[in-house]
């Protein structure tokens, strides 16, 4: 909650992006959402067989995941796109992880 408050009060969030995105990717396991990294192209599942919801999210607390999603919303709304351009893959993966969450409030905030 304190970190979320800091992000709402800071004028320039660009300095925090290189530190924030790796933490979010790690806490949400957003680097390998489908679990197919390292698999042969022939054995990867088709699009219709890919997961649409996380059964066991890495962060077990729903409240923490909601706050992380709110922090991500604050960062994406208040940071110029030029500062986030090098991290576009991280942003997309983090948002995908939020939208695949089993909790409805996290999904809403992630969208």
KOLTOR-425144 format. One record per atom (N, C-alpha, C): atom name; residue number from 1; x, y, z. Coordinates in steps of 0.2 Angstrom, whole numbers. Layout:
<nodes>
@atomo = CA	num = NUM	x = X	y = Y	z = Z $
...
</nodes>
This chain:
<nodes>
@atomo = N	num = 1	x = 4	y = -6	z = 0 $
@atomo = CA	num = 1	x = 0	y = 0	z = 0 $
@atomo = C	num = 1	x = 4	y = 6	z = 0 $
@atomo = N	num = 2	x = 10	y = 6	z = 4 $
@atomo = CA	num = 2	x = 14	y = 12	z = 4 $
@atomo = C	num = 2	x = 18	y = 13	z = -3 $
@atomo = N	num = 3	x = 19	y = 8	z = -6 $
@atomo = CA	num = 3	x = 23	y = 8	z = -13 $
@atomo = C	num = 3	x = 18	y = 11	z = -18 $
@atomo = N	num = 4	x = 11	y = 9	z = -18 $
@atomo = CA	num = 4	x = 6	y = 12	z = -22 $
@atomo = C	num = 4	x = 5	y = 19	z = -21 $
@atomo = N	num = 5	x = 5	y = 21	z = -15 $
@atomo = CA	num = 5	x = 5	y = 28	z = -13 $
@atomo = C	num = 5	x = 10	y = 32	z = -16 $
@atomo = N	num = 6	x = 16	y = 29	z = -15 $
@atomo = CA	num = 6	x = 22	y = 33	z = -18 $
@atomo = C	num = 6	x = 22	y = 34	z = -26 $
@atomo = N	num = 7	x = 19	y = 29	z = -29 $
@atomo = CA	num = 7	x = 18	y = 29	z = -36 $
@atomo = C	num = 7	x = 13	y = 34	z = -38 $
@atomo = N	num = 8	x = 8	y = 35	z = -34 $
@atomo = CA	num = 8	x = 3	y = 40	z = -36 $
@atomo = C	num = 8	x = 5	y = 47	z = -34 $
@atomo = N	num = 9	x = 10	y = 48	z = -30 $
@atomo = CA	num = 9	x = 13	y = 55	z = -28 $
@atomo = C	num = 9	x = 19	y = 57	z = -32 $
@atomo = N	num = 10	x = 23	y = 53	z = -35 $
@atomo = CA	num = 10	x = 29	y = 54	z = -39 $
@atomo = C	num = 10	x = 27	y = 57	z = -46 $
@atomo = N	num = 11	x = 30	y = 63	z = -47 $
@atomo = CA	num = 11	x = 29	y = 66	z = -54 $
@atomo = C	num = 11	x = 32	y = 62	z = -60 $
@atomo = N	num = 12	x = 38	y = 60	z = -59 $
@atomo = CA	num = 12	x = 42	y = 56	z = -65 $
@atomo = C	num = 12	x = 43	y = 49	z = -62 $
@atomo = N	num = 13	x = 39	y = 44	z = -65 $
@atomo = CA	num = 13	x = 40	y = 37	z = -64 $
@atomo = C	num = 13	x = 45	y = 34	z = -68 $
@atomo = N	num = 14	x = 48	y = 37	z = -73 $
@atomo = CA	num = 14	x = 52	y = 34	z = -78 $
@atomo = C	num = 14	x = 59	y = 31	z = -75 $
@atomo = N	num = 15	x = 61	y = 34	z = -69 $
@atomo = CA	num = 15	x = 67	y = 31	z = -66 $
@atomo = C	num = 15	x = 65	y = 24	z = -63 $
@atomo = N	num = 16	x = 59	y = 23	z = -61 $
@atomo = CA	num = 16	x = 58	y = 17	z = -58 $
@atomo = C	num = 16	x = 56	y = 11	z = -62 $
@atomo = N	num = 17	x = 55	y = 12	z = -69 $
@atomo = CA	num = 17	x = 53	y = 7	z = -73 $
@atomo = C	num = 17	x = 58	y = 1	z = -74 $
@atomo = N	num = 18	x = 65	y = 3	z = -74 $
@atomo = CA	num = 18	x = 70	y = -3	z = -75 $
@atomo = C	num = 18	x = 70	y = -7	z = -68 $
@atomo = N	num = 19	x = 68	y = -5	z = -63 $
@atomo = CA	num = 19	x = 67	y = -9	z = -57 $
@atomo = C	num = 19	x = 61	y = -12	z = -56 $
@atomo = N	num = 20	x = 55	y = -9	z = -58 $
@atomo = CA	num = 20	x = 49	y = -11	z = -56 $
@atomo = C	num = 20	x = 47	y = -17	z = -61 $
@atomo = N	num = 21	x = 48	y = -16	z = -67 $
@atomo = CA	num = 21	x = 45	y = -22	z = -72 $
@atomo = C	num = 21	x = 49	y = -28	z = -71 $
@atomo = N	num = 22	x = 55	y = -29	z = -69 $
@atomo = CA	num = 22	x = 58	y = -36	z = -68 $
@atomo = C	num = 22	x = 55	y = -39	z = -61 $
@atomo = N	num = 23	x = 53	y = -35	z = -57 $
@atomo = CA	num = 23	x = 50	y = -37	z = -50 $
@atomo = C	num = 23	x = 43	y = -40	z = -52 $
@atomo = N	num = 24	x = 39	y = -36	z = -56 $
@atomo = CA	num = 24	x = 32	y = -38	z = -58 $
@atomo = C	num = 24	x = 32	y = -44	z = -62 $
@atomo = N	num = 25	x = 37	y = -45	z = -67 $
@atomo = CA	num = 25	x = 38	y = -51	z = -71 $
@atomo = C	num = 25	x = 39	y = -57	z = -66 $
@atomo = N	num = 26	x = 43	y = -56	z = -62 $
@atomo = CA	num = 26	x = 45	y = -61	z = -57 $
@atomo = C	num = 26	x = 40	y = -63	z = -52 $
@atomo = N	num = 27	x = 36	y = -58	z = -49 $
@atomo = CA	num = 27	x = 31	y = -60	z = -45 $
@atomo = C	num = 27	x = 25	y = -63	z = -48 $
@atomo = N	num = 28	x = 24	y = -62	z = -54 $
@atomo = CA	num = 28	x = 18	y = -64	z = -58 $
@atomo = C	num = 28	x = 20	y = -70	z = -62 $
@atomo = N	num = 29	x = 26	y = -72	z = -63 $
@atomo = CA	num = 29	x = 28	y = -77	z = -67 $
@atomo = C	num = 29	x = 26	y = -75	z = -74 $
@atomo = N	num = 30	x = 27	y = -69	z = -76 $
@atomo = CA	num = 30	x = 24	y = -67	z = -83 $
@atomo = C	num = 30	x = 29	y = -68	z = -88 $
@atomo = N	num = 31	x = 35	y = -71	z = -87 $
@atomo = CA	num = 31	x = 40	y = -72	z = -93 $
@atomo = C	num = 31	x = 38	y = -79	z = -96 $
@atomo = N	num = 32	x = 35	y = -83	z = -93 $
@atomo = CA	num = 32	x = 33	y = -90	z = -97 $
@atomo = C	num = 32	x = 26	y = -92	z = -95 $
@atomo = N	num = 33	x = 21	y = -88	z = -97 $
@atomo = CA	num = 33	x = 14	y = -89	z = -95 $
@atomo = C	num = 33	x = 11	y = -95	z = -97 $
@atomo = N	num = 34	x = 13	y = -97	z = -103 $
@atomo = CA	num = 34	x = 10	y = -103	z = -106 $
@atomo = C	num = 34	x = 14	y = -109	z = -104 $
@atomo = N	num = 35	x = 20	y = -108	z = -102 $
@atomo = CA	num = 35	x = 24	y = -114	z = -99 $
@atomo = C	num = 35	x = 27	y = -118	z = -105 $
@atomo = N	num = 36	x = 28	y = -114	z = -111 $
@atomo = CA	num = 36	x = 31	y = -118	z = -117 $
@atomo = C	num = 36	x = 38	y = -116	z = -119 $
@atomo = N	num = 37	x = 41	y = -112	z = -115 $
@atomo = CA	num = 37	x = 48	y = -110	z = -116 $
@atomo = C	num = 37	x = 52	y = -116	z = -116 $
@atomo = N	num = 38	x = 56	y = -116	z = -121 $
@atomo = CA	num = 38	x = 61	y = -122	z = -122 $
@atomo = C	num = 38	x = 58	y = -128	z = -125 $
@atomo = N	num = 39	x = 51	y = -128	z = -127 $
@atomo = CA	num = 39	x = 48	y = -133	z = -130 $
@atomo = C	num = 39	x = 50	y = -133	z = -138 $
@atomo = N	num = 40	x = 50	y = -139	z = -141 $
@atomo = CA	num = 40	x = 51	y = -139	z = -148 $
@atomo = C	num = 40	x = 44	y = -136	z = -151 $
@atomo = N	num = 41	x = 45	y = -133	z = -157 $
@atomo = CA	num = 41	x = 39	y = -130	z = -160 $
@atomo = C	num = 41	x = 34	y = -135	z = -162 $
@atomo = N	num = 42	x = 36	y = -141	z = -164 $
@atomo = CA	num = 42	x = 31	y = -147	z = -165 $
@atomo = C	num = 42	x = 27	y = -149	z = -160 $
@atomo = N	num = 43	x = 30	y = -148	z = -153 $
@atomo = CA	num = 43	x = 26	y = -151	z = -148 $
@atomo = C	num = 43	x = 22	y = -145	z = -144 $
@atomo = N	num = 44	x = 23	y = -139	z = -146 $
@atomo = CA	num = 44	x = 19	y = -134	z = -143 $
@atomo = C	num = 44	x = 12	y = -135	z = -144 $
@atomo = N	num = 45	x = 8	y = -133	z = -139 $
@atomo = CA	num = 45	x = 0	y = -134	z = -141 $
@atomo = C	num = 45	x = -2	y = -128	z = -145 $
@atomo = N	num = 46	x = -8	y = -130	z = -149 $
@atomo = CA	num = 46	x = -11	y = -125	z = -153 $
@atomo = C	num = 46	x = -14	y = -119	z = -149 $
@atomo = N	num = 47	x = -16	y = -114	z = -153 $
@atomo = CA	num = 47	x = -19	y = -108	z = -149 $
@atomo = C	num = 47	x = -25	y = -110	z = -145 $
@atomo = N	num = 48	x = -29	y = -115	z = -148 $
@atomo = CA	num = 48	x = -35	y = -117	z = -144 $
@atomo = C	num = 48	x = -34	y = -121	z = -138 $
@atomo = N	num = 49	x = -28	y = -123	z = -137 $
@atomo = CA	num = 49	x = -26	y = -127	z = -131 $
@atomo = C	num = 49	x = -22	y = -123	z = -126 $
@atomo = N	num = 50	x = -20	y = -117	z = -128 $
@atomo = CA	num = 50	x = -16	y = -113	z = -123 $
@atomo = C	num = 50	x = -21	y = -111	z = -117 $
@atomo = N	num = 51	x = -18	y = -110	z = -111 $
@atomo = CA	num = 51	x = -21	y = -109	z = -105 $
@atomo = C	num = 51	x = -25	y = -102	z = -106 $
@atomo = N	num = 52	x = -30	y = -101	z = -103 $
@atomo = CA	num = 52	x = -34	y = -95	z = -102 $
@atomo = C	num = 52	x = -34	y = -92	z = -95 $
@atomo = N	num = 53	x = -33	y = -96	z = -90 $
@atomo = CA	num = 53	x = -33	y = -94	z = -83 $
@atomo = C	num = 53	x = -27	y = -97	z = -80 $
@atomo = N	num = 54	x = -24	y = -94	z = -75 $
@atomo = CA	num = 54	x = -19	y = -97	z = -71 $
@atomo = C	num = 54	x = -23	y = -101	z = -65 $
@atomo = N	num = 55	x = -21	y = -107	z = -64 $
@atomo = CA	num = 55	x = -24	y = -111	z = -59 $
@atomo = C	num = 55	x = -21	y = -110	z = -52 $
@atomo = N	num = 56	x = -14	y = -109	z = -52 $
@atomo = CA	num = 56	x = -10	y = -108	z = -46 $
@atomo = C	num = 56	x = -6	y = -102	z = -47 $
@atomo = N	num = 57	x = -8	y = -96	z = -46 $
@atomo = CA	num = 57	x = -4	y = -90	z = -47 $
@atomo = C	num = 57	x = 2	y = -90	z = -42 $
@atomo = N	num = 58	x = 8	y = -88	z = -45 $
@atomo = CA	num = 58	x = 14	y = -88	z = -40 $
@atomo = C	num = 58	x = 13	y = -83	z = -34 $
@atomo = N	num = 59	x = 10	y = -78	z = -35 $
@atomo = CA	num = 59	x = 8	y = -73	z = -29 $
@atomo = C	num = 59	x = 2	y = -76	z = -26 $
@atomo = N	num = 60	x = 2	y = -79	z = -20 $
@atomo = CA	num = 60	x = -4	y = -82	z = -18 $
@atomo = C	num = 60	x = -9	y = -77	z = -15 $
@atomo = N	num = 61	x = -7	y = -71	z = -13 $
@atomo = CA	num = 61	x = -12	y = -66	z = -10 $
@atomo = C	num = 61	x = -16	y = -62	z = -16 $
@atomo = N	num = 62	x = -22	y = -63	z = -16 $
@atomo = CA	num = 62	x = -26	y = -59	z = -21 $
@atomo = C	num = 62	x = -26	y = -52	z = -19 $
@atomo = N	num = 63	x = -26	y = -50	z = -13 $
@atomo = CA	num = 63	x = -25	y = -42	z = -12 $
@atomo = C	num = 63	x = -18	y = -40	z = -14 $
@atomo = N	num = 64	x = -13	y = -43	z = -14 $
@atomo = CA	num = 64	x = -7	y = -41	z = -16 $
@atomo = C	num = 64	x = -7	y = -41	z = -24 $
@atomo = N	num = 65	x = -10	y = -45	z = -27 $
@atomo = CA	num = 65	x = -11	y = -45	z = -35 $
@atomo = C	num = 65	x = -15	y = -39	z = -37 $
@atomo = N	num = 66	x = -20	y = -38	z = -33 $
@atomo = CA	num = 66	x = -24	y = -32	z = -35 $
@atomo = C	num = 66	x = -20	y = -25	z = -34 $
@atomo = N	num = 67	x = -16	y = -25	z = -29 $
@atomo = CA	num = 67	x = -12	y = -19	z = -28 $
@atomo = C	num = 67	x = -7	y = -19	z = -34 $
@atomo = N	num = 68	x = -4	y = -24	z = -35 $
@atomo = CA	num = 68	x = 1	y = -24	z = -41 $
@atomo = C	num = 68	x = -2	y = -22	z = -47 $
@atomo = N	num = 69	x = -8	y = -24	z = -49 $
@atomo = CA	num = 69	x = -12	y = -22	z = -55 $
@atomo = C	num = 69	x = -13	y = -15	z = -54 $
@atomo = N	num = 70	x = -15	y = -12	z = -49 $
@atomo = CA	num = 70	x = -16	y = -5	z = -48 $
@atomo = C	num = 70	x = -10	y = -1	z = -49 $
@atomo = N	num = 71	x = -4	y = -3	z = -47 $
@atomo = CA	num = 71	x = 2	y = 0	z = -48 $
@atomo = C	num = 71	x = 4	y = 0	z = -55 $
@atomo = N	num = 72	x = 3	y = -6	z = -58 $
@atomo = CA	num = 72	x = 4	y = -6	z = -66 $
@atomo = C	num = 72	x = 0	y = -1	z = -69 $
@atomo = N	num = 73	x = -7	y = 0	z = -67 $
@atomo = CA	num = 73	x = -11	y = 5	z = -70 $
@atomo = C	num = 73	x = -9	y = 12	z = -69 $
@atomo = N	num = 74	x = -6	y = 13	z = -63 $
@atomo = CA	num = 74	x = -3	y = 20	z = -62 $
@atomo = C	num = 74	x = 3	y = 21	z = -66 $
@atomo = N	num = 75	x = 7	y = 16	z = -67 $
@atomo = CA	num = 75	x = 13	y = 17	z = -71 $
@atomo = C	num = 75	x = 12	y = 18	z = -78 $
@atomo = N	num = 76	x = 7	y = 14	z = -81 $
@atomo = CA	num = 76	x = 6	y = 15	z = -88 $
@atomo = C	num = 76	x = 2	y = 21	z = -90 $
@atomo = N	num = 77	x = -2	y = 24	z = -85 $
@atomo = CA	num = 77	x = -6	y = 30	z = -87 $
@atomo = C	num = 77	x = -2	y = 36	z = -86 $
@atomo = N	num = 78	x = 3	y = 36	z = -81 $
@atomo = CA	num = 78	x = 7	y = 42	z = -80 $
@atomo = C	num = 78	x = 14	y = 42	z = -83 $
@atomo = N	num = 79	x = 16	y = 37	z = -86 $
@atomo = CA	num = 79	x = 23	y = 37	z = -89 $
@atomo = C	num = 79	x = 23	y = 38	z = -97 $
@atomo = N	num = 80	x = 27	y = 43	z = -99 $
@atomo = CA	num = 80	x = 27	y = 44	z = -107 $
@atomo = C	num = 80	x = 29	y = 37	z = -110 $
@atomo = N	num = 81	x = 25	y = 36	z = -116 $
@atomo = CA	num = 81	x = 27	y = 30	z = -120 $
@atomo = C	num = 81	x = 34	y = 29	z = -122 $
@atomo = N	num = 82	x = 37	y = 35	z = -123 $
@atomo = CA	num = 82	x = 44	y = 34	z = -125 $
@atomo = C	num = 82	x = 49	y = 31	z = -120 $
@atomo = N	num = 83	x = 47	y = 32	z = -114 $
@atomo = CA	num = 83	x = 51	y = 29	z = -108 $
@atomo = C	num = 83	x = 49	y = 21	z = -107 $
@atomo = N	num = 84	x = 43	y = 19	z = -110 $
@atomo = CA	num = 84	x = 41	y = 12	z = -109 $
@atomo = C	num = 84	x = 43	y = 8	z = -115 $
@atomo = N	num = 85	x = 44	y = 11	z = -120 $
@atomo = CA	num = 85	x = 45	y = 7	z = -127 $
@atomo = C	num = 85	x = 50	y = 2	z = -126 $
@atomo = N	num = 86	x = 56	y = 2	z = -123 $
@atomo = CA	num = 86	x = 60	y = -3	z = -122 $
@atomo = C	num = 86	x = 58	y = -9	z = -118 $
@atomo = N	num = 87	x = 52	y = -8	z = -114 $
@atomo = CA	num = 87	x = 49	y = -13	z = -110 $
@atomo = C	num = 87	x = 43	y = -15	z = -112 $
@atomo = N	num = 88	x = 41	y = -15	z = -119 $
@atomo = CA	num = 88	x = 34	y = -16	z = -121 $
@atomo = C	num = 88	x = 33	y = -24	z = -120 $
@atomo = N	num = 89	x = 38	y = -28	z = -121 $
@atomo = CA	num = 89	x = 37	y = -35	z = -120 $
@atomo = C	num = 89	x = 35	y = -37	z = -113 $
@atomo = N	num = 90	x = 38	y = -33	z = -108 $
@atomo = CA	num = 90	x = 37	y = -34	z = -101 $
@atomo = C	num = 90	x = 30	y = -32	z = -100 $
@atomo = N	num = 91	x = 28	y = -26	z = -102 $
@atomo = CA	num = 91	x = 21	y = -23	z = -101 $
@atomo = C	num = 91	x = 16	y = -28	z = -104 $
@atomo = N	num = 92	x = 17	y = -30	z = -110 $
@atomo = CA	num = 92	x = 12	y = -35	z = -112 $
@atomo = C	num = 92	x = 11	y = -41	z = -108 $
@atomo = N	num = 93	x = 17	y = -44	z = -106 $
@atomo = CA	num = 93	x = 17	y = -50	z = -102 $
@atomo = C	num = 93	x = 14	y = -49	z = -95 $
@atomo = N	num = 94	x = 15	y = -44	z = -92 $
@atomo = CA	num = 94	x = 12	y = -42	z = -86 $
@atomo = C	num = 94	x = 5	y = -41	z = -86 $
@atomo = N	num = 95	x = 2	y = -38	z = -91 $
@atomo = CA	num = 95	x = -5	y = -37	z = -92 $
@atomo = C	num = 95	x = -8	y = -43	z = -94 $
@atomo = N	num = 96	x = -5	y = -48	z = -98 $
@atomo = CA	num = 96	x = -8	y = -54	z = -99 $
@atomo = C	num = 96	x = -8	y = -59	z = -93 $
@atomo = N	num = 97	x = -3	y = -58	z = -89 $
@atomo = CA	num = 97	x = -4	y = -62	z = -82 $
@atomo = C	num = 97	x = -9	y = -59	z = -78 $
@atomo = N	num = 98	x = -11	y = -53	z = -78 $
@atomo = CA	num = 98	x = -16	y = -50	z = -74 $
@atomo = C	num = 98	x = -23	y = -52	z = -77 $
@atomo = N	num = 99	x = -23	y = -53	z = -84 $
@atomo = CA	num = 99	x = -30	y = -55	z = -87 $
@atomo = C	num = 99	x = -31	y = -62	z = -86 $
@atomo = N	num = 100	x = -26	y = -66	z = -85 $
@atomo = CA	num = 100	x = -27	y = -73	z = -84 $
@atomo = C	num = 100	x = -27	y = -75	z = -76 $
@atomo = N	num = 101	x = -28	y = -70	z = -72 $
@atomo = CA	num = 101	x = -28	y = -72	z = -65 $
@atomo = C	num = 101	x = -35	y = -75	z = -63 $
@atomo = N	num = 102	x = -36	y = -79	z = -58 $
@atomo = CA	num = 102	x = -42	y = -82	z = -56 $
@atomo = C	num = 102	x = -47	y = -77	z = -53 $
@atomo = N	num = 103	x = -44	y = -71	z = -50 $
@atomo = CA	num = 103	x = -48	y = -67	z = -46 $
@atomo = C	num = 103	x = -51	y = -61	z = -51 $
@atomo = N	num = 104	x = -57	y = -60	z = -50 $
@atomo = CA	num = 104	x = -61	y = -55	z = -55 $
@atomo = C	num = 104	x = -58	y = -48	z = -54 $
@atomo = N	num = 105	x = -57	y = -46	z = -48 $
@atomo = CA	num = 105	x = -54	y = -39	z = -47 $
@atomo = C	num = 105	x = -48	y = -38	z = -51 $
@atomo = N	num = 106	x = -43	y = -43	z = -50 $
@atomo = CA	num = 106	x = -37	y = -42	z = -54 $
@atomo = C	num = 106	x = -38	y = -42	z = -61 $
@atomo = N	num = 107	x = -42	y = -46	z = -64 $
@atomo = CA	num = 107	x = -44	y = -46	z = -71 $
@atomo = C	num = 107	x = -46	y = -39	z = -73 $
@atomo = N	num = 108	x = -51	y = -37	z = -69 $
@atomo = CA	num = 108	x = -54	y = -30	z = -71 $
@atomo = C	num = 108	x = -48	y = -25	z = -71 $
@atomo = N	num = 109	x = -44	y = -25	z = -66 $
@atomo = CA	num = 109	x = -39	y = -20	z = -66 $
@atomo = C	num = 109	x = -33	y = -21	z = -71 $
@atomo = N	num = 110	x = -32	y = -27	z = -73 $
@atomo = CA	num = 110	x = -27	y = -29	z = -78 $
@atomo = C	num = 110	x = -30	y = -27	z = -85 $
@atomo = N	num = 111	x = -36	y = -27	z = -86 $
@atomo = CA	num = 111	x = -39	y = -25	z = -93 $
@atomo = C	num = 111	x = -38	y = -17	z = -94 $
</nodes>
